[in-house]
């Protein structure tokens, strides 16, 4: 179990089409938010058995406890994730927020 995906910062789970929320709303990625996205592997057996190898599996994480933007790694309460491609709607939200729209 030591090398299981997501259990260490050195072996994070890739999460694609991701976005951060606080409650049910988009929110800046920060501590105490949650990430939603698609994964193709997980260290938890109950989740790994549900993952479609081609399509992946939609997840929302436990609360974020640490963010390493230099390496695009986010630690939640029990798993490490590597941020892959951002969700296009979330990217638009962040751009509009940045532009003050």
ABEGO torsion letter per residue (X at the ends): XAABBGABAABBBBBBGBBBBBEABBBBBBBGBBBBEBBABBABAAAAAABBAAAEBBBBBBBBABBBAAAGBBBBAABBBBBBBBBAAAAAAAAAAAAGX
